[in-house]
Amino acid sequence: MGVELTVLHWTYVGFILLIIGCMIKRRDTTFMCILGIFTIALLATVSFSASISGIFNSFIYAITELAPTILIISIIVAMSRVLTRTGINEAMVSPFAKFIKTPALAFWIIGILMMIISWFFWPSPAVALLGAVLLPVALRAGLPALGVAMAMNLFGHGIALSGDFVIQGAPKLTADAASLPVSSVIQASIPLVITMGIVTTIVAFFLLKRDMNKGKFLEEETSIVNGDIEKDHFLPSGQRKFFAFFIPLAFIADVITMSVLKLQGGDATALIGGTAVFILVILSLTSHRKDGLEKITSYLIEGFQFGFKVFGPVIPIAAFFYLGDSGFAKILGDYLPADSQGIVNDLGGALAASVPLSKEIAAVTLTTVGAITGLDGSGFSGISLTGSVAHLFSAAIGGGAATLTALGQLSAIWVGGGTLVPWALIPAAAICNVDPFELARRNLIPVCIGLIVTTIVAMFLI
């Protein structure tokens, strides 16, 4: 016999539907999340003051849970600013330029480099690091600027960000919401990320090549926009080349260390973050000399500005969805029924007892929910929802929690993280001087085909 569902459970479900409705209408979800937290707190505590306090406490809880993710991304962005301004990024990618001789080589080399760099630097900084340097080379090889933008989008904001194997920001959010270890979500996402990546990029390149053969890009405007980060080139050529060799070597050493010492989750993130801080300090002191001490702080401020701008919309929605599990008691107190396993677990048990939910229906639903949460153009703001829904559905079908969580995460980030929603495509579109709406249209068919195939694969893995 399952836990009897109370008004708290049904209110939670109601606000989930309202939040999804806001996302479909492309409206901001922050107000709805705050209202949901207040309403649930008021129903639980029957105290107006405690409900007001519950909003603030839920934000504190969410920030505490998200702090390592916000911190690592902020530090990585801060380090990327130094690399760009000193010209080290150009030295890092220039050896690959001589291999880019044909449009096909340009597409795949830029894409694979973008994927690798995005694993360590995150896609938005990686666009600045890579795009401004290799775009002219790709254009000379015959790949249109739109093709360069597609490669950076699909491999960076698609493959690298949806898996997020190194920094582990995305799997941390979804794993927490699904009450799973981060490592299990990462492991479950590997076959899905590979499937999605192979299908999407091959279809995208095939369609691009077909239109190139038809001459659709012959009159394309090829002027270049290098972004708003100036390249001061404080370092001499020899030092730039040294750091261009040293920095990748440092991160490769981190990956080896993670493998040997079996570091995962927070431990792996800490190693990457500490290495990035170490590199930031060395480069600031080396390139800015007497102003180096002040520049360390300046770069960190830039990084934190970026980090909180990205995660500003995430904190309220994460605060709401943390109420569905262990966060409820820590934020509001012990107000659920005595035998409750948390709101989401209780709903999952009730669903399992009343609805013949199959793994096929669960997989399709998670892909759909993930895609809907991505419509806000963040990719991250709604992935806590996918984790909660995956948790609920896995309880109903008796397993597959990690695969469902990974599938929802993948769908949300491919749609909203920078491949389909036009306002999320601006970094790559700007660096390549192409229309973000045209880039979104180009990505639409490959991404949709990829999601369909990946969802089918997930059905066999659940």
Phi, psi and chi 1 to 4 in degrees:
 res  aa     phi    psi   chi1   chi2   chi3   chi4
   1 MET       -  125.6 -173.2   71.8 -179.8      -
   2 GLY   -80.1  172.9      -      -      -      -
   3 VAL   -68.7  137.3  177.2      -      -      -
   4 GLU   -70.3  127.5 -178.6  180.0   -6.5      -
   5 LEU   -75.1  136.9  -60.3 -175.8      -      -
   6 THR  -108.7 -179.5   67.4      -      -      -
   7 VAL   -62.5  -26.8   65.9      -      -      -
   8 LEU   -64.0  -43.5  -71.7  173.8      -      -
   9 HIS   -61.8  -47.8  -65.5   84.8      -      -
  10 TRP   -69.6  -32.3  -65.2  117.1      -      -
  11 THR   -66.0  -40.7  -57.5      -      -      -
  12 TYR   -60.2  -46.6 -173.0   82.1      -      -
  13 VAL   -60.8  -42.9  171.5      -      -      -
  14 GLY   -59.8  -41.6      -      -      -      -
  15 PHE   -73.7  -30.4  -86.6   98.8      -      -
  16 ILE   -59.3  -44.6  -73.4  179.4      -      -
  17 LEU   -64.8  -39.0  -64.4  176.3      -      -
  18 LEU   -65.9  -39.5  -71.1  172.2      -      -
  19 ILE   -64.7  -44.2  -69.7  167.9      -      -
  20 ILE   -61.1  -40.2  -68.5  175.7      -      -
  21 GLY   -60.8  -41.6      -      -      -      -
  22 CYS   -61.0  -41.5  -72.8      -      -      -
  23 MET   -65.2  -41.2  -69.9  176.7  172.4      -
  24 ILE   -62.1  -39.2  -67.9  174.5      -      -
  25 LYS   -81.1    1.6  -66.7  -69.5 -173.2  179.8
  26 ARG    59.8   37.7  -63.5 -179.1 -179.7  178.3
  27 ARG  -106.0  155.0  -58.9  -57.9  -59.7  -88.8
  28 ASP   -68.0  142.8 -165.4  -88.6      -      -
  29 THR   -97.5   -5.4   60.1      -      -      -
  30 THR   -57.9  -48.7  -62.8      -      -      -
  31 PHE   -59.7  -44.1  168.7   74.7      -      -
  32 MET   -64.7  -37.2 -159.5   56.5   65.8      -
  33 CYS   -66.3  -43.9  -67.9      -      -      -
  34 ILE   -63.2  -43.5  -66.9  172.4      -      -
  35 LEU   -62.8  -38.5 -177.0   61.8      -      -
  36 GLY   -63.7  -44.1      -      -      -      -
  37 ILE   -61.6  -45.7  -65.1  167.1      -      -
  38 PHE   -62.7  -44.5  173.4   78.0      -      -
  39 THR   -64.4  -46.2  -56.5      -      -      -
  40 ILE   -63.9  -40.5  -69.4  172.4      -      -
  41 ALA   -64.1  -39.9      -      -      -      -
  42 LEU   -67.1  -41.7 -173.4   61.8      -      -
  43 LEU   -65.5  -35.2  -68.6  171.7      -      -
  44 ALA   -76.9  -46.6      -      -      -      -
  45 THR   -95.6  -19.6   63.5      -      -      -
  46 VAL    52.5   38.4 -161.3      -      -      -
  47 SER  -139.3  120.7  167.1      -      -      -
  48 PHE   -63.5  -44.9 -173.2   80.2      -      -
  49 SER   -66.0  -39.8   60.7      -      -      -
  50 ALA   -66.1  -32.4      -      -      -      -
  51 SER   -70.2  -41.3  -56.9      -      -      -
  52 ILE   -61.6  -45.1  -65.2  -68.3      -      -
  53 SER   -63.9  -33.6  -60.3      -      -      -
  54 GLY   -61.0  -33.7      -      -      -      -
  55 ILE   -62.1  -50.2  -64.4  173.0      -      -
  56 PHE   -64.4  -43.6 -176.1   77.6      -      -
  57 ASN   -64.2  -33.9  -71.1  -25.9      -      -
  58 SER   -67.8  -36.0   68.6      -      -      -
  59 PHE   -66.0  -42.6  -83.5   38.3      -      -
  60 ILE   -59.4  -45.2  -67.6  -74.4      -      -
  61 TYR   -61.7  -45.1 -176.0   84.6      -      -
  62 ALA   -64.2  -44.2      -      -      -      -
  63 ILE   -62.9  -40.4  -68.7  172.2      -      -
  64 THR   -61.1  -43.0  -58.1      -      -      -
  65 GLU   -69.3  -34.6  -67.4  -65.4  -48.5      -
  66 LEU   -90.7  -10.0  -63.6  176.2      -      -
  67 ALA   -51.8  -46.7      -      -      -      -
  68 PRO   -61.1  -37.3  -22.6   33.7      -      -
  69 THR   -68.2  -45.8  -56.5      -      -      -
  70 ILE   -61.2  -42.0  -62.3  173.1      -      -
  71 LEU   -65.5  -46.3 -177.3   61.2      -      -
  72 ILE   -65.2  -40.4 -177.3   63.4      -      -
  73 ILE   -68.0  -39.5  -70.1  169.4      -      -
  74 SER   -62.5  -42.7  -60.1      -      -      -
  75 ILE   -67.6  -41.3  -70.2  170.9      -      -
  76 ILE   -61.9  -43.4  -68.7  -67.3      -      -
  77 VAL   -64.9  -41.7  170.3      -      -      -
  78 ALA   -58.8  -44.1      -      -      -      -
  79 MET   -64.2  -39.0 -177.4 -172.1   66.5      -
  80 SER   -64.0  -31.6   75.0      -      -      -
  81 ARG   -61.8  -41.6  -65.0  -69.7 -166.8  -96.0
  82 VAL   -65.0  -43.9 -170.5      -      -      -
  83 LEU   -60.5  -39.5  -63.7  178.4      -      -
  84 THR   -70.6  -44.3  -58.3      -      -      -
  85 ARG   -72.8  -24.7  -68.8 -165.6  172.4  118.3
  86 THR   -93.3   -6.3   56.0      -      -      -
  87 GLY    81.9    6.0      -      -      -      -
  88 ILE   -66.1  -33.6  -66.5  172.7      -      -
  89 ASN   -60.3  -37.9   66.0  -52.1      -      -
  90 GLU   -64.3  -41.9  -66.3 -174.3   13.1      -
  91 ALA   -66.4  -30.1      -      -      -      -
  92 MET   -70.2  -36.1  -72.5  172.2   66.7      -
  93 VAL  -101.7  -13.0  -61.7      -      -      -
  94 SER   -59.6  -33.4   59.5      -      -      -
  95 PRO   -60.8  -24.5  -24.8   34.6      -      -
  96 PHE   -83.1  -15.8  -60.5   95.5      -      -
  97 ALA   -63.0  -34.3      -      -      -      -
  98 LYS   -69.9  -14.9   60.3 -175.3  176.7 -177.2
  99 PHE   -87.9  -11.6  -63.6  105.4      -      -
 100 ILE   -87.4   93.1  -60.0  177.0      -      -
 101 LYS  -113.8  -21.7  -58.0  -62.9 -176.7 -176.7
 102 THR  -129.7  161.7   66.7      -      -      -
 103 PRO   -57.9  -39.3  -24.9   33.2      -      -
 104 ALA   -63.4  -46.2      -      -      -      -
 105 LEU   -63.1  -38.7  -73.8  173.0      -      -
 106 ALA   -61.5  -45.6      -      -      -      -
 107 PHE   -62.3  -50.0 -178.7   88.7      -      -
 108 TRP   -76.3  -37.1  -66.1  107.4      -      -
 109 ILE   -68.8  -46.4  -70.9  175.3      -      -
 110 ILE   -62.2  -41.7  -71.2  175.4      -      -
 111 GLY   -62.6  -48.6      -      -      -      -
 112 ILE   -65.7  -41.2  -68.7  170.5      -      -
 113 LEU   -62.2  -41.7  -78.2  175.6      -      -
 114 MET   -60.8  -42.0 -179.7   70.0 -176.7      -
 115 MET   -62.1  -48.0  178.4 -179.6   68.8      -
 116 ILE   -63.5  -47.3  -65.9  170.9      -      -
 117 ILE   -65.0  -37.3  -66.7  173.6      -      -
 118 SER   -66.4  -30.6  -64.5      -      -      -
 119 TRP   -59.1  -34.7  -83.4  -26.3      -      -
 120 PHE  -101.3  -28.4  -64.8   94.8      -      -
 121 PHE  -113.3   -8.5  -65.6   88.0      -      -
 122 TRP    75.9  149.8 -120.2   42.6      -      -
 123 PRO   -64.3  -41.8  -26.0   35.4      -      -
 124 SER   -61.1  -49.2  -66.4      -      -      -
 125 PRO   -63.6  -33.7  -21.8   33.4      -      -
 126 ALA   -64.3  -33.3      -      -      -      -
 127 VAL   -60.5  -44.2  167.2      -      -      -
 128 ALA   -67.8  -39.0      -      -      -      -
 129 LEU   -65.7  -39.3  -71.1  169.9      -      -
 130 LEU  -102.8  -44.8 -170.8   65.9      -      -
 131 GLY   -61.1  -47.8      -      -      -      -
 132 ALA   -63.9  -26.0      -      -      -      -
 133 VAL   -85.9  -45.0 -179.7      -      -      -
 134 LEU   -93.2  -12.9  -70.2 -174.6      -      -
 135 LEU   -58.4  -49.3  176.0   59.9      -      -
 136 PRO   -60.0  -36.2  -20.1   32.4      -      -
 137 VAL   -65.3  -42.7 -179.3      -      -      -
 138 ALA   -65.6  -40.0      -      -      -      -
 139 LEU   -63.0  -40.8  -65.4  177.3      -      -
 140 ARG   -65.0  -30.2  -74.4 -164.8  -63.9  -91.3
 141 ALA   -79.0   -8.0      -      -      -      -
 142 GLY   102.9    2.3      -      -      -      -
 143 LEU   -85.2  124.3 -177.4   67.1      -      -
 144 PRO   -64.5  156.5   20.6  -30.2      -      -
 145 ALA   -58.3  -34.6      -      -      -      -
 146 LEU   -63.4  -35.4 -168.3   58.8      -      -
 147 GLY   -66.5  -37.7      -      -      -      -
 148 VAL   -64.3  -45.0  179.2      -      -      -
 149 ALA   -62.6  -40.0      -      -      -      -
 150 MET   -62.2  -44.6  -71.7  175.9   66.8      -
 151 ALA   -60.9  -45.9      -      -      -      -
 152 MET   -65.7  -40.5  -69.7 -164.5  -66.0      -
 153 ASN   -63.0  -54.9 -100.8  165.4      -      -
 154 LEU   -67.8  -39.0  -62.0  176.6      -      -
 155 PHE   -82.3  -33.7  -78.8   88.2      -      -
 156 GLY   -88.5  -69.2      -      -      -      -
 157 HIS   -71.7  -16.0  -70.0   86.8      -      -
 158 GLY   -94.4  -80.0      -      -      -      -
 159 ILE   -62.0  -54.5  -61.2  173.5      -      -
 160 ALA   -66.2  -45.8      -      -      -      -
 161 LEU   -73.6  -34.0 -170.3   59.3      -      -
 162 SER   -69.3  -29.9   65.3      -      -      -
 163 GLY   -88.8  -46.4      -      -      -      -
 164 ASP    49.2   52.0 -159.5    7.1      -      -
 165 PHE   -70.7  -27.4  -60.9  134.6      -      -
 166 VAL   -94.1  -58.8  177.5      -      -      -
 167 ILE   -71.6  -35.3  -63.2  176.4      -      -
 168 GLN    65.3   32.7  -59.8 -178.8    3.4      -
 169 GLY   -71.6  -48.5      -      -      -      -
 170 ALA   -64.8  -51.8      -      -      -      -
 171 PRO   -63.2  -25.6   16.6  -27.7      -      -
 172 LYS   -64.8  -44.5  165.7   67.6  173.8  167.1
 173 LEU   -64.0  -49.7  -72.8  170.8      -      -
 174 THR   -70.3  -38.2   49.5      -      -      -
 175 ALA   -64.0  -41.6      -      -      -      -
 176 ASP   -61.3  -44.7  -77.5   -5.7      -      -
 177 ALA   -66.2  -29.7      -      -      -      -
 178 ALA   -94.7    2.4      -      -      -      -
 179 SER    56.8   46.6  -61.3      -      -      -
 180 LEU  -125.0  156.7  -65.9  170.3      -      -
 181 PRO   -66.9  144.4  -15.1   27.4      -      -
 182 VAL   -58.1  -39.3  175.7      -      -      -
 183 SER   -61.0  -34.7   57.7      -      -      -
 184 SER   -70.4  -37.7   67.2      -      -      -
 185 VAL   -67.8  -41.9  174.7      -      -      -
 186 ILE   -61.8  -46.4  -68.0  176.0      -      -
 187 GLN   -61.8  -42.0 -174.5  174.7   -1.3      -
 188 ALA   -69.3  -26.6      -      -      -      -
 189 SER   -80.0  -19.7   71.2      -      -      -
 190 ILE   -57.1  -53.7  -68.6  173.6      -      -
 191 PRO   -64.2  -31.4   20.2  -30.7      -      -
 192 LEU   -71.2  -43.4  -58.5 -179.1      -      -
 193 VAL   -63.3  -41.8  170.4      -      -      -
 194 ILE   -63.1  -46.6  -68.2  173.1      -      -
 195 THR   -60.0  -50.8  -58.9      -      -      -
 196 MET   -61.0  -43.0 -177.6   70.9 -175.4      -
 197 GLY   -64.8  -46.9      -      -      -      -
 198 ILE   -64.8  -49.3  -69.4  174.9      -      -
 199 VAL   -62.2  -48.6  172.1      -      -      -
 200 THR   -65.5  -46.4  -55.6      -      -      -
 201 THR   -69.7  -37.1   54.3      -      -      -
 202 ILE   -66.6  -44.8  -70.8  177.4      -      -
 203 VAL   -62.9  -42.9  171.4      -      -      -
 204 ALA   -61.5  -44.4      -      -      -      -
 205 PHE   -68.1  -38.5 -179.8   72.8      -      -
 206 PHE   -61.0  -46.0  171.8   79.4      -      -
 207 LEU   -67.8  -38.1  -64.3  176.5      -      -
 208 LEU   -64.1  -46.5  179.2   68.9      -      -
 209 LYS   -62.9  -39.4 -171.2   70.2  173.6  176.1
 210 ARG   -60.4  -44.6 -178.8 -162.1   63.3 -175.6
 211 ASP   -72.6  -30.8  -71.1  -17.8      -      -
 212 MET   -64.7  -41.7  -71.9  172.4   61.1      -
 213 ASN   -65.2  -27.0  -68.5  -23.4      -      -
 214 LYS   -82.7   -3.8  -69.0 -179.6  179.3  179.1
 215 GLY    79.9   22.3      -      -      -      -
 216 LYS   -72.4  -16.2  -71.5 -169.7  176.1 -177.9
 217 PHE  -111.0   12.3  -61.2  101.7      -      -
 218 LEU   -64.5  -32.5  -69.0  178.8      -      -
 219 GLU  -102.9   19.4  -61.9  179.8   -0.8      -
 220 GLU   -66.0  137.4 -178.6 -171.5   61.7      -
 221 GLU   -70.3  127.7  176.0   60.7   48.7      -
 222 THR  -115.5   18.7   57.8      -      -      -
 223 SER   -66.9  155.2   60.9      -      -      -
 224 ILE  -117.0  135.1  -58.8  166.1      -      -
 225 VAL  -112.0  121.1  177.6      -      -      -
 226 ASN   -94.9    8.4  -75.9  -33.6      -      -
 227 GLY    85.4 -177.5      -      -      -      -
 228 ASP  -106.1   15.4   59.1   -5.5      -      -
 229 ILE  -100.1  112.9  -59.3  176.6      -      -
 230 GLU   -71.5  150.8   70.6  -84.1   10.6      -
 231 LYS  -108.3   99.0  -65.1  173.9  176.7   60.5
 232 ASP   -81.0  -22.7  -61.3  -47.5      -      -
 233 HIS    52.2   56.3  -65.6  -78.3      -      -
 234 PHE   -69.2  -26.7  -74.3  105.5      -      -
 235 LEU   -92.9  140.9  -66.4  177.6      -      -
 236 PRO   -66.6  163.9   -7.1   13.7      -      -
 237 SER   -56.9  -42.2  175.6      -      -      -
 238 GLY   -63.1  -41.5      -      -      -      -
 239 GLN   -69.1  -38.4  -71.6 -174.0   -8.4      -
 240 ARG   -60.7  -42.6  -70.8 -158.3  -57.6  -88.8
 241 LYS   -65.8  -37.9  -69.6  178.7  179.7  177.4
 242 PHE   -63.1  -48.7  168.1   76.1      -      -
 243 PHE   -68.7  -31.0  -76.5  117.3      -      -
 244 ALA   -63.5  -28.4      -      -      -      -
 245 PHE   -85.7  -40.6  172.8   76.9      -      -
 246 PHE   -69.0  -41.7  167.3   75.5      -      -
 247 ILE   -65.5  -51.3  -68.2  169.7      -      -
 248 PRO   -59.1  -35.8  -22.8   33.2      -      -
 249 LEU   -62.5  -39.0 -163.6   63.9      -      -
 250 ALA   -63.6  -42.7      -      -      -      -
 251 PHE   -73.3  -32.5  -75.6  112.7      -      -
 252 ILE   -64.2  -39.1  -70.2  171.3      -      -
 253 ALA   -62.6  -36.3      -      -      -      -
 254 ASP   -62.3  -45.7  -79.0   -9.5      -      -
 255 VAL   -62.0  -42.4  174.2      -      -      -
 256 ILE   -62.9  -43.0  -65.7  172.3      -      -
 257 THR   -61.6  -42.1  -58.0      -      -      -
 258 MET   -60.1  -40.4  -78.0 -172.6 -108.7      -
 259 SER   -69.5  -45.5  176.0      -      -      -
 260 VAL   -68.2  -45.0  172.0      -      -      -
 261 LEU   -89.7    0.5  -59.9 -178.9      -      -
 262 LYS    54.8   47.2  -59.0 -172.2 -175.5  -54.2
 263 LEU   -83.7  131.1  -60.1  179.9      -      -
 264 GLN  -140.5  165.7  -66.5  179.4  -36.1      -
 265 GLY    58.9 -128.6      -      -      -      -
 266 GLY   -62.1  -35.3      -      -      -      -
 267 ASP   -66.0  -41.4  -67.1  -27.1      -      -
 268 ALA   -66.8  -42.4      -      -      -      -
 269 THR   -61.9  -41.9  -59.7      -      -      -
 270 ALA   -62.1  -39.3      -      -      -      -
 271 LEU   -65.0  -46.3 -177.6   61.9      -      -
 272 ILE   -62.8  -44.5  -66.2  -69.0      -      -
 273 GLY   -63.6  -43.9      -      -      -      -
 274 GLY   -62.8  -39.4      -      -      -      -
 275 THR   -63.3  -42.2  -58.2      -      -      -
 276 ALA   -63.5  -40.9      -      -      -      -
 277 VAL   -63.5  -43.6  171.4      -      -      -
 278 PHE   -57.5  -46.2 -176.4   71.6      -      -
 279 ILE   -66.4  -41.7  -67.5  169.8      -      -
 280 LEU   -58.1  -45.4  168.1   64.9      -      -
 281 VAL   -64.2  -47.7  170.0      -      -      -
 282 ILE   -60.5  -46.7  -69.4  177.3      -      -
 283 LEU   -68.1  -37.5  -66.5 -177.9      -      -
 284 SER   -64.2  -45.3  -63.9      -      -      -
 285 LEU   -68.0  -36.9  -65.8  175.9      -      -
 286 THR   -73.8  -43.8  -56.2      -      -      -
 287 SER   -84.0  -33.6   59.0      -      -      -
 288 HIS  -101.5   -7.2  -65.1  -77.4      -      -
 289 ARG    50.7 -108.7  -63.0  179.0 -179.6   85.0
 290 LYS   -66.1  -24.0   64.2  177.7 -177.6  178.4
 291 ASP   -95.6    7.9  -63.2  -36.1      -      -
 292 GLY   -59.8  -40.2      -      -      -      -
 293 LEU   -61.9  -43.9  -64.4  176.9      -      -
 294 GLU   -69.7  -34.4  -71.5   71.4   24.3      -
 295 LYS   -68.7  -29.7  -76.7  -65.0 -178.1  178.8
 296 ILE   -57.4  -48.9  -66.5  171.8      -      -
 297 THR   -63.7  -41.2  -56.9      -      -      -
 298 SER   -60.4  -44.7  176.4      -      -      -
 299 TYR   -66.8  -39.1  -75.6  125.0      -      -
 300 LEU   -63.9  -38.5  -74.9  173.6      -      -
 301 ILE   -61.5  -44.8  -70.4  172.6      -      -
 302 GLU   -58.2  -42.4  -74.5 -171.4   59.1      -
 303 GLY   -64.0  -44.1      -      -      -      -
 304 PHE   -68.9  -34.0  -80.2  113.5      -      -
 305 GLN   -60.2  -43.5  -73.5  174.0  -25.6      -
 306 PHE   -65.4  -45.5  179.1   89.1      -      -
 307 GLY   -60.6  -45.6      -      -      -      -
 308 PHE   -77.0  -24.4  -82.6   93.9      -      -
 309 LYS   -66.7  -41.1 -177.5  178.3  179.7 -179.6
 310 VAL   -69.9  -42.0  169.1      -      -      -
 311 PHE   -95.0   -1.2  -81.8   88.3      -      -
 312 GLY   -54.2  -48.9      -      -      -      -
 313 PRO   -71.5  -19.2  -13.9   28.2      -      -
 314 VAL   -77.0  -36.4  175.6      -      -      -
 315 ILE   -60.1  -48.7  -69.6  169.6      -      -
 316 PRO   -62.8  -42.4  -21.0   32.6      -      -
 317 ILE   -70.8  -35.9 -163.4  167.7      -      -
 318 ALA   -65.9  -39.1      -      -      -      -
 319 ALA   -59.2  -40.9      -      -      -      -
 320 PHE   -66.0  -46.4  173.0   79.2      -      -
 321 PHE   -76.1  -20.8  -73.5  107.4      -      -
 322 TYR   -66.0  -24.3  -79.3  135.5      -      -
 323 LEU   -64.7  -21.5  -73.3  177.5      -      -
 324 GLY   -74.8   -9.8      -      -      -      -
 325 ASP  -136.2 -129.9 -164.7   53.9      -      -
 326 SER   -65.6  -22.1   57.3      -      -      -
 327 GLY   -66.8  -21.9      -      -      -      -
 328 PHE   -58.9  -54.0 -172.3   97.0      -      -
 329 ALA   -65.1  -36.8      -      -      -      -
 330 LYS   -73.0  -30.3  -65.0  178.3 -179.0  177.3
 331 ILE   -87.8  -45.9  -64.7  168.8      -      -
 332 LEU  -109.5  -28.7  -60.7  177.2      -      -
 333 GLY   114.3 -172.9      -      -      -      -
 334 ASP   -90.5   83.0 -170.8   15.3      -      -
 335 TYR  -116.9   -2.7  -69.5   99.8      -      -
 336 LEU   -84.2  163.3  -69.6  171.7      -      -
 337 PRO   -54.8  153.3  -26.1   33.7      -      -
 338 ALA   -57.8  -37.3      -      -      -      -
 339 ASP   -96.9   17.0   51.2   -8.8      -      -
 340 SER   -71.9  142.7  172.6      -      -      -
 341 GLN  -104.9   17.1  -60.1  -62.3  -49.5      -
 342 GLY   106.4  152.3      -      -      -      -
 343 ILE   -57.0  -47.7  -68.2  176.9      -      -
 344 VAL   -66.0  -43.9  170.2      -      -      -
 345 ASN   -61.5  -40.9  -81.9  -22.2      -      -
 346 ASP   -63.4  -42.7  -64.0  -14.5      -      -
 347 LEU   -65.1  -38.6  -70.7  168.4      -      -
 348 GLY   -63.4  -42.4      -      -      -      -
 349 GLY   -64.2  -40.6      -      -      -      -
 350 ALA   -66.0  -38.7      -      -      -      -
 351 LEU   -65.4  -41.3 -170.4   63.3      -      -
 352 ALA   -63.1  -32.3      -      -      -      -
 353 ALA   -81.7  -17.4      -      -      -      -
 354 SER  -120.7  -20.4   58.9      -      -      -
 355 VAL  -123.3  129.3  179.0      -      -      -
 356 PRO   -76.4   70.7   29.0  -33.7      -      -
 357 LEU   -81.3  122.7 -175.5   65.5      -      -
 358 SER   -96.1  165.5   67.5      -      -      -
 359 LYS   -67.7  -29.4   62.1 -178.4 -177.9 -179.5
 360 GLU   -66.0  -45.8  -69.6   79.7   11.4      -
 361 ILE   -64.4  -39.8  -66.1  174.9      -      -
 362 ALA   -61.9  -43.5      -      -      -      -
 363 ALA   -64.6  -46.4      -      -      -      -
 364 VAL   -62.6  -40.6  171.2      -      -      -
 365 THR   -64.6  -42.8  -57.0      -      -      -
 366 LEU   -64.9  -40.2 -101.7  -63.3      -      -
 367 THR   -62.4  -42.3  -60.6      -      -      -
 368 THR   -66.1  -47.1  -56.1      -      -      -
 369 VAL   -61.4  -43.0  169.9      -      -      -
 370 GLY   -60.1  -44.8      -      -      -      -
 371 ALA   -62.7  -39.8      -      -      -      -
 372 ILE   -64.5  -43.0  -70.2  171.3      -      -
 373 THR   -65.3  -24.1   65.8      -      -      -
 374 GLY   -79.2   -8.9      -      -      -      -
 375 LEU   -66.2  -15.8  -68.1  175.8      -      -
 376 ASP   -79.0   -5.6   64.9  -12.7      -      -
 377 GLY    84.5    7.1      -      -      -      -
 378 SER   -95.7  -47.6  164.4      -      -      -
 379 GLY    86.3  -28.7      -      -      -      -
 380 PHE  -104.0  -28.5  -90.1   63.2      -      -
 381 SER   -63.5  -26.6   64.9      -      -      -
 382 GLY  -111.0    3.3      -      -      -      -
 383 ILE   -72.6  -17.4   58.0  175.7      -      -
 384 SER   -63.6  -34.8  -68.0      -      -      -
 385 LEU   -63.0  -43.4  170.1   60.8      -      -
 386 THR   -62.9  -36.7   65.7      -      -      -
 387 GLY   -64.7  -41.3      -      -      -      -
 388 SER   -65.7  -43.3  -67.1      -      -      -
 389 VAL   -65.7  -40.1  173.7      -      -      -
 390 ALA   -61.8  -41.1      -      -      -      -
 391 HIS   -60.5  -45.1 -170.2 -177.9      -      -
 392 LEU   -63.3  -47.8 -170.7  154.3      -      -
 393 PHE   -68.8  -36.8  -81.7   20.5      -      -
 394 SER   -65.2  -34.8   64.7      -      -      -
 395 ALA   -65.8  -32.7      -      -      -      -
 396 ALA   -75.1  -36.6      -      -      -      -
 397 ILE   -99.3   -3.7   63.4  176.5      -      -
 398 GLY    82.6   30.8      -      -      -      -
 399 GLY   149.7 -177.0      -      -      -      -
 400 GLY    80.4   18.2      -      -      -      -
 401 ALA   -60.2  -46.3      -      -      -      -
 402 ALA   -65.5  -42.7      -      -      -      -
 403 THR   -66.1  -43.7  -61.7      -      -      -
 404 LEU   -63.5  -41.3  -72.2  172.2      -      -
 405 THR   -62.0  -46.1  -59.2      -      -      -
 406 ALA   -63.5  -37.8      -      -      -      -
 407 LEU   -65.6  -45.0 -179.6   62.1      -      -
 408 GLY   -63.1  -41.1      -      -      -      -
 409 GLN   -61.0  -46.9  169.8 -174.8  -56.4      -
 410 LEU   -61.2  -46.2 -179.8  145.7      -      -
 411 SER   -63.2  -45.0  175.7      -      -      -
 412 ALA   -62.1  -43.0      -      -      -      -
 413 ILE   -77.5  -36.9  -68.9  178.5      -      -
 414 TRP   -62.9  -38.8  -90.1   91.0      -      -
 415 VAL   -76.5  -50.7  171.2      -      -      -
 416 GLY   -99.6  -15.8      -      -      -      -
 417 GLY   -78.6   -7.8      -      -      -      -
 418 GLY   140.4   22.0      -      -      -      -
 419 THR  -120.9  -25.0   65.7      -      -      -
 420 LEU  -122.7  -36.6  -73.3 -171.2      -      -
 421 VAL   -82.0  118.3  178.1      -      -      -
 422 PRO   -54.8  -40.4  -27.8   35.7      -      -
 423 TRP   -73.8   -8.2   49.8   91.4      -      -
 424 ALA   -93.4   -6.0      -      -      -      -
 425 LEU   -94.8   -0.9  -62.4  166.9      -      -
 426 ILE   -59.0  -41.4  -68.8  174.2      -      -
 427 PRO   -56.7  -51.0  -26.5   35.5      -      -
 428 ALA   -68.9  -38.8      -      -      -      -
 429 ALA   -64.2  -39.1      -      -      -      -
 430 ALA   -68.7  -43.3      -      -      -      -
 431 ILE   -66.3  -26.8 -153.5   75.4      -      -
 432 CYS  -102.3   -1.6  -63.4      -      -      -
 433 ASN    56.9   49.5 -164.4   28.8      -      -
 434 VAL  -124.1  162.5  -61.1      -      -      -
 435 ASP   -74.2  122.1 -179.3    5.2      -      -
 436 PRO   -61.0  -30.4   17.1  -28.5      -      -
 437 PHE   -70.6  -37.7  -73.0   89.9      -      -
 438 GLU   -66.9  -37.4  177.3   60.5   25.1      -
 439 LEU   -64.3  -42.0  178.4   55.4      -      -
 440 ALA   -62.7  -40.8      -      -      -      -
 441 ARG   -63.6  -39.4  -77.2 -168.0  -68.6  -90.2
 442 ARG   -64.5  -35.6  -80.9  -87.1  160.1 -172.8
 443 ASN   -80.6  -17.5  -71.3  -19.4      -      -
 444 LEU   -58.9  -55.3 -179.9   59.9      -      -
 445 ILE   -64.0  -48.2  -67.1  176.4      -      -
 446 PRO   -58.7  -42.7  -23.9   33.6      -      -
 447 VAL   -68.1  -41.3  171.4      -      -      -
 448 CYS   -64.2  -43.5  -72.5      -      -      -
 449 ILE   -62.0  -42.6  -67.5  174.1      -      -
 450 GLY   -61.0  -42.3      -      -      -      -
 451 LEU   -65.0  -39.0  -74.3  173.5      -      -
 452 ILE   -63.5  -48.7  -68.7  169.8      -      -
 453 VAL   -64.1  -43.0  174.1      -      -      -
 454 THR   -65.3  -37.6  -55.3      -      -      -
 455 THR   -63.9  -39.8  -58.1      -      -      -
 456 ILE   -64.0  -42.6  -66.4  171.5      -      -
 457 VAL   -61.7  -41.2  169.8      -      -      -
 458 ALA   -61.5  -32.9      -      -      -      -
 459 MET   -59.6  -34.3  -66.4  174.9 -174.7      -
 460 PHE   -81.3  -16.6  -67.7   95.3      -      -
 461 LEU   -94.8  -16.9  -63.2  176.0      -      -
 462 ILE   -69.4      -  -65.9  173.8      -      -
